Amino acid sequence: MSKALQTQVVRILIQAGKAAPTPPIGPALGARGVKSMDFCKEFNARTAHIEPGVPVPTLITVHPDRSFTFITKTPPTTYFLKKAAGIERGTGKPGHEYNGTISLKHIYEIAKIKATDEHLKHLRLESIASTVIGTARSLGVSIVP
């Protein structure tokens, strides 16, 4: 079976409202025979309600007839944590150095947003919150009650 006749999935992180047929989008879709401009127009229209520049994980399914469908997910947990803590990036030594603090309320707010993702719908909010806490620790963000 040739590669062109299979459905392919492309995972890509694109800033909301800023999709353009430049790398990484253009080459990723062009190699699979999809017109990247069509995707960019549709993606920008679908993410128009989101603040421009917010990273949006996107799964693009390229069908054998070169048509495509795509699913957008909620921004990465690290994006929300950095924004809540008011930091640019994580620490170089997680567990030893802390470069920001957030409250438990922030953790549950982030968990509520993440709970809307299809792959997390079956989990309890507490479970999602605990993964958010783990991500916060690896970023060097301390959690205060």
A tleap script that builds the chain and sets N, CA, C and O, in Angstrom:
source leaprc.protein.ff14SB
mol = sequence {
  NMET SER LYS ALA LEU GLN THR GLN VAL VAL
  ARG ILE LEU ILE GLN ALA GLY LYS ALA ALA
  PRO THR PRO PRO ILE GLY PRO ALA LEU GLY
  ALA ARG GLY VAL LYS SER MET ASP PHE CYS
  LYS GLU PHE ASN ALA ARG THR ALA HIE ILE
  GLU PRO GLY VAL PRO VAL PRO THR LEU ILE
  THR VAL HIE PRO ASP ARG SER PHE THR PHE
  ILE THR LYS THR PRO PRO THR THR TYR PHE
  LEU LYS LYS ALA ALA GLY ILE GLU ARG GLY
  THR GLY LYS PRO GLY HIE GLU TYR ASN GLY
  THR ILE SER LEU LYS HIE ILE TYR GLU ILE
  ALA LYS ILE LYS ALA THR ASP GLU HIE LEU
  LYS HIE LEU ARG LEU GLU SER ILE ALA SER
  THR VAL ILE GLY THR ALA ARG SER LEU GLY
  VAL SER ILE VAL CPRO
}
set mol.1.N position { 0.847 -1.183 0.000 }
set mol.1.CA position { 0.000 0.000 0.000 }
set mol.1.C position { 0.888 1.239 0.000 }
set mol.1.O position { 1.774 1.374 0.844 }
set mol.2.N position { 0.654 2.124 -0.928 }
set mol.2.CA position { 1.505 3.308 -1.002 }
set mol.2.C position { 1.145 4.301 0.087 }
set mol.2.O position { 0.028 4.305 0.605 }
set mol.3.N position { 2.117 5.147 0.424 }
set mol.3.CA position { 1.951 6.101 1.513 }
set mol.3.C position { 0.847 7.122 1.209 }
set mol.3.O position { 0.190 7.606 2.130 }
set mol.4.N position { 0.637 7.451 -0.059 }
set mol.4.CA position { -0.332 8.481 -0.450 }
set mol.4.C position { -1.776 8.044 -0.211 }
set mol.4.O position { -2.668 8.889 -0.127 }
set mol.5.N position { -2.017 6.746 -0.102 }
set mol.5.CA position { -3.397 6.261 0.045 }
set mol.5.C position { -3.833 6.091 1.489 }
set mol.5.O position { -4.926 5.585 1.747 }
set mol.6.N position { -3.005 6.501 2.426 }
set mol.6.CA position { -3.350 6.346 3.831 }
set mol.6.C position { -3.751 7.681 4.441 }
set mol.6.O position { -3.341 8.749 3.987 }
set mol.7.N position { -4.571 7.582 5.491 }
set mol.7.CA position { -4.914 8.774 6.248 }
set mol.7.C position { -3.733 9.081 7.153 }
set mol.7.O position { -3.227 8.200 7.848 }
set mol.8.N position { -3.294 10.340 7.141 }
set mol.8.CA position { -2.151 10.730 7.960 }
set mol.8.C position { -2.577 11.794 8.952 }
set mol.8.O position { -3.436 12.626 8.658 }
set mol.9.N position { -1.963 11.761 10.141 }
set mol.9.CA position { -2.257 12.751 11.166 }
set mol.9.C position { -1.006 13.591 11.408 }
set mol.9.O position { 0.083 13.061 11.631 }
set mol.10.N position { -1.182 14.906 11.359 }
set mol.10.CA position { -0.087 15.832 11.599 }
set mol.10.C position { -0.392 16.568 12.897 }
set mol.10.O position { -1.437 17.206 13.026 }
set mol.11.N position { 0.521 16.476 13.856 }
set mol.11.CA position { 0.368 17.211 15.123 }
set mol.11.C position { 1.241 18.447 15.029 }
set mol.11.O position { 2.423 18.364 14.695 }
set mol.12.N position { 0.641 19.605 15.330 }
set mol.12.CA position { 1.383 20.851 15.179 }
set mol.12.C position { 0.873 21.882 16.184 }
set mol.12.O position { -0.318 21.905 16.495 }
set mol.13.N position { 1.756 22.725 16.687 }
set mol.13.CA position { 1.397 23.770 17.648 }
set mol.13.C position { 1.410 25.099 16.890 }
set mol.13.O position { 2.458 25.551 16.430 }
set mol.14.N position { 0.236 25.716 16.767 }
set mol.14.CA position { 0.098 26.941 15.980 }
set mol.14.C position { -0.461 28.048 16.863 }
set mol.14.O position { -1.326 27.798 17.703 }
set mol.15.N position { 0.027 29.263 16.678 }
set mol.15.CA position { -0.507 30.389 17.437 }
set mol.15.C position { -1.878 30.769 16.884 }
set mol.15.O position { -2.064 30.851 15.669 }
set mol.16.N position { -2.833 31.001 17.778 }
set mol.16.CA position { -4.208 31.317 17.391 }
set mol.16.C position { -4.258 32.536 16.485 }
set mol.16.O position { -3.665 33.571 16.787 }
set mol.17.N position { -4.971 32.405 15.372 }
set mol.17.CA position { -5.160 33.509 14.450 }
set mol.17.C position { -3.930 33.890 13.654 }
set mol.17.O position { -3.966 34.861 12.900 }
set mol.18.N position { -2.836 33.147 13.802 }
set mol.18.CA position { -1.595 33.515 13.121 }
set mol.18.C position { -1.060 32.406 12.217 }
set mol.18.O position { 0.139 32.352 11.947 }
set mol.19.N position { -1.943 31.524 11.748 }
set mol.19.CA position { -1.496 30.458 10.853 }
set mol.19.C position { -1.141 31.067 9.501 }
set mol.19.O position { -1.905 31.857 8.947 }
set mol.20.N position { 0.021 30.695 8.979 }
set mol.20.CA position { 0.475 31.166 7.672 }
set mol.20.C position { 1.139 29.992 6.955 }
set mol.20.O position { 1.661 29.088 7.608 }
set mol.21.N position { 1.125 29.994 5.631 }
set mol.21.CA position { 1.708 28.853 4.895 }
set mol.21.C position { 3.239 28.821 4.921 }
set mol.21.O position { 3.867 28.315 3.992 }
set mol.22.N position { 3.829 29.357 5.974 }
set mol.22.CA position { 5.282 29.329 6.150 }
set mol.22.C position { 5.622 28.136 7.044 }
set mol.22.O position { 4.716 27.529 7.614 }
set mol.23.N position { 6.906 27.784 7.182 }
set mol.23.CA position { 7.229 26.695 8.115 }
set mol.23.C position { 6.739 27.034 9.511 }
set mol.23.O position { 6.805 28.203 9.892 }
set mol.24.N position { 6.254 26.090 10.291 }
set mol.24.CA position { 6.236 24.647 10.035 }
set mol.24.C position { 4.995 24.156 9.287 }
set mol.24.O position { 4.961 22.997 8.872 }
set mol.25.N position { 3.978 24.998 9.102 }
set mol.25.CA position { 2.713 24.539 8.507 }
set mol.25.C position { 2.854 24.183 7.033 }
set mol.25.O position { 2.449 23.099 6.613 }
set mol.26.N position { 3.426 25.089 6.247 }
set mol.26.CA position { 3.553 24.883 4.799 }
set mol.26.C position { 4.211 23.566 4.429 }
set mol.26.O position { 3.612 22.768 3.709 }
set mol.27.N position { 5.443 23.313 4.906 }
set mol.27.CA position { 6.116 22.061 4.552 }
set mol.27.C position { 5.390 20.810 5.070 }
set mol.27.O position { 5.341 19.790 4.382 }
set mol.28.N position { 4.830 20.892 6.279 }
set mol.28.CA position { 4.152 19.719 6.863 }
set mol.28.C position { 2.950 19.310 6.031 }
set mol.28.O position { 2.719 18.120 5.817 }
set mol.29.N position { 2.183 20.282 5.559 }
set mol.29.CA position { 0.997 19.964 4.764 }
set mol.29.C position { 1.335 19.786 3.289 }
set mol.29.O position { 0.758 18.931 2.617 }
set mol.30.N position { 2.265 20.587 2.785 }
set mol.30.CA position { 2.652 20.501 1.370 }
set mol.30.C position { 3.199 19.133 1.019 }
set mol.30.O position { 2.944 18.621 -0.071 }
set mol.31.N position { 3.950 18.536 1.935 }
set mol.31.CA position { 4.518 17.202 1.707 }
set mol.31.C position { 3.426 16.142 1.584 }
set mol.31.O position { 3.649 15.069 1.024 }
set mol.32.N position { 2.251 16.456 2.111 }
set mol.32.CA position { 1.134 15.509 2.053 }
set mol.32.C position { 0.098 15.916 0.996 }
set mol.32.O position { -0.988 15.339 0.933 }
set mol.33.N position { 0.433 16.893 0.184 }
set mol.33.CA position { -0.426 17.289 -0.927 }
set mol.33.C position { -1.603 18.172 -0.558 }
set mol.33.O position { -2.560 18.269 -1.326 }
set mol.34.N position { -1.557 18.816 0.594 }
set mol.34.CA position { -2.667 19.681 1.030 }
set mol.34.C position { -2.278 21.133 0.764 }
set mol.34.O position { -1.136 21.531 0.996 }
set mol.35.N position { -3.226 21.910 0.280 }
set mol.35.CA position { -2.969 23.340 0.072 }
set mol.35.C position { -2.955 24.002 1.453 }
set mol.35.O position { -3.992 24.100 2.109 }
set mol.36.N position { -1.790 24.451 1.886 }
set mol.36.CA position { -1.656 25.003 3.230 }
set mol.36.C position { -2.446 26.296 3.404 }
set mol.36.O position { -2.857 26.613 4.520 }
set mol.37.N position { -2.668 27.050 2.328 }
set mol.37.CA position { -3.434 28.302 2.442 }
set mol.37.C position { -4.878 28.018 2.847 }
set mol.37.O position { -5.459 28.761 3.638 }
set mol.38.N position { -5.459 26.948 2.310 }
set mol.38.CA position { -6.831 26.558 2.680 }
set mol.38.C position { -6.914 26.261 4.167 }
set mol.38.O position { -7.837 26.699 4.854 }
set mol.39.N position { -5.922 25.501 4.657 }
set mol.39.CA position { -5.897 25.173 6.083 }
set mol.39.C position { -5.756 26.438 6.921 }
set mol.39.O position { -6.470 26.618 7.907 }
set mol.40.N position { -4.831 27.319 6.526 }
set mol.40.CA position { -4.564 28.538 7.303 }
set mol.40.C position { -5.810 29.406 7.425 }
set mol.40.O position { -6.108 29.914 8.506 }
set mol.41.N position { -6.541 29.580 6.326 }
set mol.41.CA position { -7.766 30.395 6.356 }
set mol.41.C position { -8.784 29.793 7.319 }
set mol.41.O position { -9.379 30.504 8.129 }
set mol.42.N position { -8.980 28.473 7.226 }
set mol.42.CA position { -9.962 27.799 8.084 }
set mol.42.C position { -9.524 27.838 9.553 }
set mol.42.O position { -10.343 28.073 10.440 }
set mol.43.N position { -8.231 27.607 9.805 }
set mol.43.CA position { -7.715 27.621 11.175 }
set mol.43.C position { -7.864 29.011 11.790 }
set mol.43.O position { -8.331 29.141 12.922 }
set mol.44.N position { -7.474 30.042 11.057 }
set mol.44.CA position { -7.570 31.408 11.579 }
set mol.44.C position { -9.020 31.797 11.853 }
set mol.44.O position { -9.299 32.504 12.821 }
set mol.45.N position { -9.941 31.343 11.013 }
set mol.45.CA position { -11.363 31.621 11.232 }
set mol.45.C position { -11.851 30.906 12.490 }
set mol.45.O position { -12.600 31.478 13.282 }
set mol.46.N position { -11.424 29.654 12.672 }
set mol.46.CA position { -11.884 28.868 13.818 }
set mol.46.C position { -11.278 29.336 15.133 }
set mol.46.O position { -11.868 29.131 16.194 }
set mol.47.N position { -10.108 29.961 15.077 }
set mol.47.CA position { -9.462 30.432 16.314 }
set mol.47.C position { -9.599 31.945 16.495 }
set mol.47.O position { -8.891 32.534 17.312 }
set mol.48.N position { -10.487 32.567 15.758 }
set mol.48.CA position { -10.661 34.031 15.830 }
set mol.48.C position { -11.111 34.491 17.218 }
set mol.48.O position { -10.795 35.605 17.635 }
set mol.49.N position { -11.859 33.626 17.943 }
set mol.49.CA position { -12.356 33.997 19.273 }
set mol.49.C position { -11.283 33.917 20.361 }
set mol.49.O position { -11.482 34.420 21.467 }
set mol.50.N position { -10.140 33.283 20.050 }
set mol.50.CA position { -9.049 33.130 21.011 }
set mol.50.C position { -8.102 34.314 20.858 }
set mol.50.O position { -7.910 34.826 19.755 }
set mol.51.N position { -7.512 34.747 21.969 }
set mol.51.CA position { -6.547 35.847 21.951 }
set mol.51.C position { -5.401 35.508 20.978 }
set mol.51.O position { -4.803 34.437 21.087 }
set mol.52.N position { -5.091 36.404 20.032 }
set mol.52.CA position { -4.033 36.109 19.051 }
set mol.52.C position { -2.696 35.817 19.730 }
set mol.52.O position { -2.311 36.483 20.691 }
set mol.53.N position { -2.000 34.810 19.211 }
set mol.53.CA position { -0.695 34.453 19.752 }
set mol.53.C position { -0.718 33.330 20.768 }
set mol.53.O position { 0.339 32.831 21.156 }
set mol.54.N position { -1.909 32.915 21.214 }
set mol.54.CA position { -2.013 31.816 22.177 }
set mol.54.C position { -1.704 30.511 21.433 }
set mol.54.O position { -2.311 30.247 20.395 }
set mol.55.N position { -0.773 29.690 21.939 }
set mol.55.CA position { -0.450 28.441 21.239 }
set mol.55.C position { -1.606 27.448 21.305 }
set mol.55.O position { -2.143 27.179 22.379 }
set mol.56.N position { -1.983 26.907 20.151 }
set mol.56.CA position { -3.109 25.975 20.068 }
set mol.56.C position { -2.616 24.659 19.467 }
set mol.56.O position { -2.269 24.620 18.286 }
set mol.57.N position { -2.578 23.572 20.260 }
set mol.57.CA position { -2.218 22.266 19.692 }
set mol.57.C position { -3.292 21.846 18.693 }
set mol.57.O position { -4.484 21.910 18.992 }
set mol.58.N position { -2.867 21.419 17.512 }
set mol.58.CA position { -3.795 21.082 16.442 }
set mol.58.C position { -3.455 19.726 15.860 }
set mol.58.O position { -2.289 19.425 15.607 }
set mol.59.N position { -4.477 18.905 15.647 }
set mol.59.CA position { -4.310 17.614 14.994 }
set mol.59.C position { -4.969 17.720 13.628 }
set mol.59.O position { -6.187 17.870 13.532 }
set mol.60.N position { -4.172 17.642 12.575 }
set mol.60.CA position { -4.690 17.736 11.215 }
set mol.60.C position { -4.705 16.326 10.644 }
set mol.60.O position { -3.673 15.658 10.595 }
set mol.61.N position { -5.884 15.876 10.212 }
set mol.61.CA position { -6.012 14.562 9.595 }
set mol.61.C position { -6.079 14.764 8.090 }
set mol.61.O position { -7.012 15.382 7.578 }
set mol.62.N position { -5.084 14.241 7.386 }
set mol.62.CA position { -5.030 14.361 5.934 }
set mol.62.C position { -5.568 13.058 5.351 }
set mol.62.O position { -5.025 11.983 5.603 }
set mol.63.N position { -6.638 13.167 4.572 }
set mol.63.CA position { -7.301 12.001 3.979 }
set mol.63.C position { -6.654 11.635 2.649 }
set mol.63.O position { -5.955 12.455 2.053 }
set mol.64.N position { -6.882 10.399 2.174 }
set mol.64.CA position { -6.267 9.958 0.913 }
set mol.64.C position { -6.598 10.866 -0.282 }
set mol.64.O position { -5.788 10.977 -1.203 }
set mol.65.N position { -7.760 11.511 -0.287 }
set mol.65.CA position { -8.121 12.386 -1.417 }
set mol.65.C position { -7.551 13.800 -1.259 }
set mol.65.O position { -7.957 14.719 -1.971 }
set mol.66.N position { -6.622 13.968 -0.339 }
set mol.66.CA position { -5.938 15.235 -0.046 }
set mol.66.C position { -6.825 16.283 0.623 }
set mol.66.O position { -6.450 17.449 0.739 }
set mol.67.N position { -8.004 15.849 1.060 }
set mol.67.CA position { -8.825 16.753 1.864 }
set mol.67.C position { -8.312 16.626 3.302 }
set mol.67.O position { -7.517 15.734 3.599 }
set mol.68.N position { -8.758 17.507 4.186 }
set mol.68.CA position { -8.274 17.449 5.556 }
set mol.68.C position { -9.365 17.870 6.528 }
set mol.68.O position { -10.294 18.598 6.178 }
set mol.69.N position { -9.225 17.393 7.755 }
set mol.69.CA position { -10.058 17.850 8.864 }
set mol.69.C position { -9.071 18.133 9.986 }
set mol.69.O position { -7.974 17.575 10.014 }
set mol.70.N position { -9.462 18.999 10.906 }
set mol.70.CA position { -8.556 19.245 12.023 }
set mol.70.C position { -9.319 19.512 13.308 }
set mol.70.O position { -10.450 19.997 13.307 }
set mol.71.N position { -8.649 19.174 14.408 }
set mol.71.CA position { -9.204 19.353 15.742 }
set mol.71.C position { -8.257 20.285 16.481 }
set mol.71.O position { -7.043 20.083 16.464 }
set mol.72.N position { -8.805 21.302 17.127 }
set mol.72.CA position { -7.974 22.160 17.964 }
set mol.72.C position { -8.212 21.771 19.411 }
set mol.72.O position { -9.329 21.435 19.803 }
set mol.73.N position { -7.158 21.820 20.192 }
set mol.73.CA position { -7.251 21.495 21.610 }
set mol.73.C position { -7.014 22.751 22.427 }
set mol.73.O position { -6.733 23.813 21.872 }
set mol.74.N position { -7.125 22.634 23.740 }
set mol.74.CA position { -6.863 23.786 24.600 }
set mol.74.C position { -5.353 24.023 24.631 }
set mol.74.O position { -4.577 23.091 24.421 }
set mol.75.N position { -4.927 25.268 24.894 }
set mol.75.CA position { -3.488 25.550 24.954 }
set mol.75.C position { -2.777 24.660 25.973 }
set mol.75.O position { -3.412 24.143 26.893 }
set mol.76.N position { -1.463 24.479 25.816 }
set mol.76.CA position { -0.717 23.616 26.742 }
set mol.76.C position { -0.813 24.115 28.197 }
set mol.76.O position { -0.943 25.312 28.451 }
set mol.77.N position { -0.745 23.179 29.124 }
set mol.77.CA position { -0.802 23.498 30.552 }
set mol.77.C position { 0.296 24.486 30.925 }
set mol.77.O position { 0.072 25.391 31.730 }
set mol.78.N position { 1.481 24.318 30.346 }
set mol.78.CA position { 2.590 25.219 30.670 }
set mol.78.C position { 2.268 26.663 30.292 }
set mol.78.O position { 2.683 27.592 30.985 }
set mol.79.N position { 1.529 26.857 29.196 }
set mol.79.CA position { 1.147 28.215 28.786 }
set mol.79.C position { 0.317 28.876 29.887 }
set mol.79.O position { 0.582 30.014 30.275 }
set mol.80.N position { -0.703 28.144 30.395 }
set mol.80.CA position { -1.574 28.690 31.442 }
set mol.80.C position { -0.790 28.950 32.733 }
set mol.80.O position { -0.984 29.976 33.385 }
set mol.81.N position { 0.096 28.017 33.099 }
set mol.81.CA position { 0.870 28.168 34.330 }
set mol.81.C position { 1.795 29.381 34.266 }
set mol.81.O position { 1.888 30.149 35.223 }
set mol.82.N position { 2.477 29.548 33.137 }
set mol.82.CA position { 3.377 30.696 32.984 }
set mol.82.C position { 2.591 32.001 33.050 }
set mol.82.O position { 3.038 32.976 33.654 }
set mol.83.N position { 1.419 32.012 32.426 }
set mol.83.CA position { 0.596 33.221 32.419 }
set mol.83.C position { 0.097 33.539 33.841 }
set mol.83.O position { 0.122 34.693 34.268 }
set mol.84.N position { -0.352 32.508 34.562 }
set mol.84.CA position { -0.866 32.701 35.921 }
set mol.84.C position { 0.244 33.146 36.877 }
set mol.84.O position { 0.015 33.979 37.754 }
set mol.85.N position { 1.441 32.591 36.706 }
set mol.85.CA position { 2.556 32.928 37.590 }
set mol.85.C position { 3.272 34.199 37.154 }
set mol.85.O position { 4.069 34.755 37.909 }
set mol.86.N position { 2.989 34.661 35.940 }
set mol.86.CA position { 3.620 35.875 35.430 }
set mol.86.C position { 5.094 35.696 35.111 }
set mol.86.O position { 5.904 36.597 35.335 }
set mol.87.N position { 5.438 34.512 34.582 }
set mol.87.CA position { 6.841 34.246 34.241 }
set mol.87.C position { 6.978 34.002 32.745 }
set mol.87.O position { 6.013 33.650 32.067 }
set mol.88.N position { 8.196 34.193 32.240 }
set mol.88.CA position { 8.471 33.982 30.814 }
set mol.88.C position { 8.755 32.518 30.506 }
set mol.88.O position { 8.259 31.968 29.523 }
set mol.89.N position { 9.570 31.891 31.372 }
set mol.89.CA position { 9.909 30.490 31.150 }
set mol.89.C position { 10.172 29.795 32.479 }
set mol.89.O position { 10.296 30.435 33.523 }
set mol.90.N position { 10.256 28.456 32.410 }
set mol.90.CA position { 10.458 27.664 33.614 }
set mol.90.C position { 11.879 27.787 34.140 }
set mol.90.O position { 12.736 28.416 33.520 }
set mol.91.N position { 12.112 27.176 35.292 }
set mol.91.CA position { 13.433 27.204 35.917 }
set mol.91.C position { 14.324 26.127 35.319 }
set mol.91.O position { 13.844 25.158 34.731 }
set mol.92.N position { 15.624 26.313 35.478 }
set mol.92.CA position { 16.574 25.315 34.996 }
set mol.92.C position { 16.714 24.151 35.962 }
set mol.92.O position { 17.134 23.062 35.572 }
set mol.93.N position { 16.356 24.382 37.244 }
set mol.93.CA position { 16.476 23.341 38.264 }
set mol.93.C position { 15.139 23.169 38.981 }
set mol.93.O position { 14.973 23.669 40.093 }
set mol.94.N position { 14.181 22.471 38.363 }
set mol.94.CA position { 12.903 22.268 39.048 }
set mol.94.C position { 13.085 21.484 40.343 }
set mol.94.O position { 13.879 20.545 40.405 }
set mol.95.N position { 12.349 21.873 41.368 }
set mol.95.CA position { 12.469 21.220 42.661 }
set mol.95.C position { 13.490 21.886 43.556 }
set mol.95.O position { 13.454 21.708 44.774 }
set mol.96.N position { 14.411 22.660 42.969 }
set mol.96.CA position { 15.442 23.350 43.729 }
set mol.96.C position { 15.263 24.866 43.666 }
set mol.96.O position { 15.475 25.575 44.649 }
set mol.97.N position { 14.865 25.346 42.480 }
set mol.97.CA position { 14.649 26.776 42.304 }
set mol.97.C position { 13.187 27.014 41.936 }
set mol.97.O position { 12.585 26.242 41.189 }
set mol.98.N position { 12.636 28.087 42.470 }
set mol.98.CA position { 11.263 28.462 42.133 }
set mol.98.C position { 11.281 29.856 41.537 }
set mol.98.O position { 11.943 30.751 42.063 }
set mol.99.N position { 10.561 30.046 40.447 }
set mol.99.CA position { 10.560 31.360 39.822 }
set mol.99.C position { 9.149 31.945 39.715 }
set mol.99.O position { 8.928 32.897 38.966 }
set mol.100.N position { 8.211 31.390 40.448 }
set mol.100.CA position { 6.859 31.918 40.444 }
set mol.100.C position { 5.978 31.157 41.412 }
set mol.100.O position { 6.298 30.033 41.799 }
set mol.101.N position { 4.865 31.770 41.806 }
set mol.101.CA position { 3.909 31.087 42.673 }
set mol.101.C position { 2.505 31.303 42.129 }
set mol.101.O position { 2.188 32.349 41.563 }
set mol.102.N position { 1.680 30.288 42.317 }
set mol.102.CA position { 0.266 30.397 41.965 }
set mol.102.C position { -0.547 29.749 43.079 }
set mol.102.O position { -0.022 28.972 43.877 }
set mol.103.N position { -1.822 30.076 43.123 }
set mol.103.CA position { -2.679 29.516 44.170 }
set mol.103.C position { -3.360 28.240 43.675 }
set mol.103.O position { -3.381 27.950 42.479 }
set mol.104.N position { -3.908 27.499 44.613 }
set mol.104.CA position { -4.638 26.277 44.287 }
set mol.104.C position { -5.853 26.601 43.427 }
set mol.104.O position { -6.278 25.786 42.608 }
set mol.105.N position { -6.406 27.790 43.616 }
set mol.105.CA position { -7.549 28.236 42.808 }
set mol.105.C position { -7.148 28.276 41.333 }
set mol.105.O position { -7.916 27.853 40.469 }
set mol.106.N position { -5.938 28.788 41.042 }
set mol.106.CA position { -5.442 28.816 39.665 }
set mol.106.C position { -5.348 27.403 39.091 }
set mol.106.O position { -5.714 27.164 37.940 }
set mol.107.N position { -4.852 26.468 39.910 }
set mol.107.CA position { -4.698 25.077 39.471 }
set mol.107.C position { -6.045 24.523 39.012 }
set mol.107.O position { -6.139 23.906 37.951 }
set mol.108.N position { -7.104 24.749 39.830 }
set mol.108.CA position { -8.423 24.221 39.466 }
set mol.108.C position { -9.022 24.948 38.267 }
set mol.108.O position { -9.753 24.340 37.485 }
set mol.109.N position { -8.725 26.246 38.106 }
set mol.109.CA position { -9.201 26.981 36.926 }
set mol.109.C position { -8.579 26.394 35.655 }
set mol.109.O position { -9.264 26.197 34.652 }
set mol.110.N position { -7.267 26.116 35.713 }
set mol.110.CA position { -6.568 25.519 34.576 }
set mol.110.C position { -7.121 24.120 34.301 }
set mol.110.O position { -7.343 23.747 33.150 }
set mol.111.N position { -7.342 23.348 35.375 }
set mol.111.CA position { -7.882 21.989 35.230 }
set mol.111.C position { -9.263 22.016 34.575 }
set mol.111.O position { -9.577 21.146 33.763 }
set mol.112.N position { -10.094 23.008 34.923 }
set mol.112.CA position { -11.430 23.124 34.304 }
set mol.112.C position { -11.320 23.370 32.808 }
set mol.112.O position { -12.077 22.800 32.023 }
set mol.113.N position { -10.377 24.218 32.413 }
set mol.113.CA position { -10.173 24.494 30.984 }
set mol.113.C position { -9.688 23.234 30.275 }
set mol.113.O position { -10.197 22.884 29.211 }
set mol.114.N position { -8.699 22.548 30.865 }
set mol.114.CA position { -8.136 21.345 30.260 }
set mol.114.C position { -9.166 20.211 30.185 }
set mol.114.O position { -9.086 19.358 29.300 }
set mol.115.N position { -10.128 20.201 31.111 }
set mol.115.CA position { -11.151 19.141 31.142 }
set mol.115.C position { -12.043 19.165 29.898 }
set mol.115.O position { -12.730 18.183 29.618 }
set mol.116.N position { -12.041 20.266 29.153 }
set mol.116.CA position { -12.853 20.331 27.934 }
set mol.116.C position { -12.216 19.573 26.771 }
set mol.116.O position { -12.885 19.300 25.775 }
set mol.117.N position { -10.932 19.229 26.886 }
set mol.117.CA position { -10.264 18.446 25.839 }
set mol.117.C position { -10.867 17.043 25.768 }
set mol.117.O position { -11.180 16.435 26.791 }
set mol.118.N position { -11.022 16.548 24.555 }
set mol.118.CA position { -11.644 15.243 24.318 }
set mol.118.C position { -10.935 14.111 25.060 }
set mol.118.O position { -11.599 13.246 25.631 }
set mol.119.N position { -9.615 14.100 25.063 }
set mol.119.CA position { -8.873 13.000 25.679 }
set mol.119.C position { -8.840 13.074 27.205 }
set mol.119.O position { -8.322 12.158 27.844 }
set mol.120.N position { -9.378 14.138 27.808 }
set mol.120.CA position { -9.404 14.253 29.268 }
set mol.120.C position { -10.826 14.224 29.835 }
set mol.120.O position { -11.005 14.275 31.052 }
set mol.121.N position { -11.828 14.145 28.973 }
set mol.121.CA position { -13.227 14.217 29.407 }
set mol.121.C position { -13.619 13.142 30.419 }
set mol.121.O position { -14.474 13.375 31.273 }
set mol.122.N position { -13.005 11.980 30.328 }
set mol.122.CA position { -13.374 10.864 31.208 }
set mol.122.C position { -12.729 10.958 32.595 }
set mol.122.O position { -13.086 10.193 33.491 }
set mol.123.N position { -11.783 11.889 32.782 }
set mol.123.CA position { -11.088 11.998 34.072 }
set mol.123.C position { -11.808 12.945 35.036 }
set mol.123.O position { -12.491 13.881 34.620 }
set mol.124.N position { -11.637 12.678 36.329 }
set mol.124.CA position { -12.198 13.577 37.345 }
set mol.124.C position { -11.362 14.847 37.391 }
set mol.124.O position { -10.184 14.830 37.032 }
set mol.125.N position { -11.955 15.930 37.823 }
set mol.125.CA position { -11.262 17.216 37.901 }
set mol.125.C position { -10.031 17.134 38.811 }
set mol.125.O position { -9.009 17.764 38.541 }
set mol.126.N position { -10.140 16.345 39.899 }
set mol.126.CA position { -9.014 16.192 40.829 }
set mol.126.C position { -7.810 15.557 40.121 }
set mol.126.O position { -6.666 15.939 40.366 }
set mol.127.N position { -8.078 14.592 39.249 }
set mol.127.CA position { -7.001 13.918 38.522 }
set mol.127.C position { -6.306 14.886 37.576 }
set mol.127.O position { -5.079 14.904 37.480 }
set mol.128.N position { -7.101 15.690 36.881 }
set mol.128.CA position { -6.529 16.670 35.961 }
set mol.128.C position { -5.740 17.709 36.757 }
set mol.128.O position { -4.653 18.113 36.345 }
set mol.129.N position { -6.287 18.144 37.900 }
set mol.129.CA position { -5.607 19.128 38.746 }
set mol.129.C position { -4.261 18.587 39.223 }
set mol.129.O position { -3.286 19.335 39.295 }
set mol.130.N position { -4.198 17.293 39.549 }
set mol.130.CA position { -2.927 16.729 40.017 }
set mol.130.C position { -1.886 16.721 38.897 }
set mol.130.O position { -0.699 16.899 39.169 }
set mol.131.N position { -2.301 16.518 37.653 }
set mol.131.CA position { -1.343 16.590 36.542 }
set mol.131.C position { -0.881 18.029 36.336 }
set mol.131.O position { 0.275 18.266 35.983 }
set mol.132.N position { -1.774 18.986 36.552 }
set mol.132.CA position { -1.413 20.407 36.445 }
set mol.132.C position { -0.382 20.756 37.530 }
set mol.132.O position { 0.565 21.499 37.273 }
set mol.133.N position { -0.572 20.219 38.740 }
set mol.133.CA position { 0.370 20.452 39.841 }
set mol.133.C position { 1.744 19.880 39.476 }
set mol.133.O position { 2.770 20.515 39.720 }
set mol.134.N position { 1.757 18.690 38.895 }
set mol.134.CA position { 3.018 18.072 38.464 }
set mol.134.C position { 3.728 18.921 37.426 }
set mol.134.O position { 4.946 19.094 37.485 }
set mol.135.N position { 2.969 19.451 36.474 }
set mol.135.CA position { 3.550 20.319 35.445 }
set mol.135.C position { 4.096 21.595 36.080 }
set mol.135.O position { 5.161 22.079 35.696 }
set mol.136.N position { 3.360 22.141 37.060 }
set mol.136.CA position { 3.802 23.358 37.754 }
set mol.136.C position { 5.135 23.102 38.459 }
set mol.136.O position { 6.036 23.940 38.419 }
set mol.137.N position { 5.251 21.950 39.098 }
set mol.137.CA position { 6.492 21.608 39.802 }
set mol.137.C position { 7.656 21.525 38.829 }
set mol.137.O position { 8.751 22.005 39.121 }
set mol.138.N position { 7.419 20.909 37.662 }
set mol.138.CA position { 8.506 20.753 36.682 }
set mol.138.C position { 8.888 22.101 36.058 }
set mol.138.O position { 9.980 22.244 35.508 }
set mol.139.N position { 7.990 23.082 36.144 }
set mol.139.CA position { 8.292 24.437 35.645 }
set mol.139.C position { 9.013 25.267 36.703 }
set mol.139.O position { 9.600 26.302 36.389 }
set mol.140.N position { 8.971 24.819 37.950 }
set mol.140.CA position { 9.554 25.599 39.029 }
set mol.140.C position { 8.580 26.622 39.593 }
set mol.140.O position { 8.986 27.672 40.091 }
set mol.141.N position { 7.300 26.307 39.510 }
set mol.141.CA position { 6.255 27.189 40.050 }
set mol.141.C position { 5.764 26.555 41.340 }
set mol.141.O position { 5.346 25.397 41.348 }
set mol.142.N position { 5.813 27.320 42.444 }
set mol.142.CA position { 5.333 26.774 43.716 }
set mol.142.C position { 3.843 27.083 43.873 }
set mol.142.O position { 3.351 28.103 43.389 }
set mol.143.N position { 3.147 26.192 44.550 }
set mol.143.CA position { 1.698 26.319 44.740 }
set mol.143.C position { 1.422 26.684 46.195 }
set mol.143.O position { 1.882 26.004 47.112 }
set mol.144.N position { 0.674 27.753 46.395 }
set mol.144.CA position { 0.290 28.174 47.739 }
set mol.144.C position { -1.205 27.935 47.908 }
set mol.144.O position { -1.963 28.096 46.951 }
set mol.145.N position { -1.648 27.552 49.117 }
set mol.145.CA position { -3.066 27.282 49.326 }
set mol.145.C position { -3.948 28.511 49.114 }
set mol.145.O position { -5.167 28.428 49.257 }
savepdb mol mol.pdb
quit
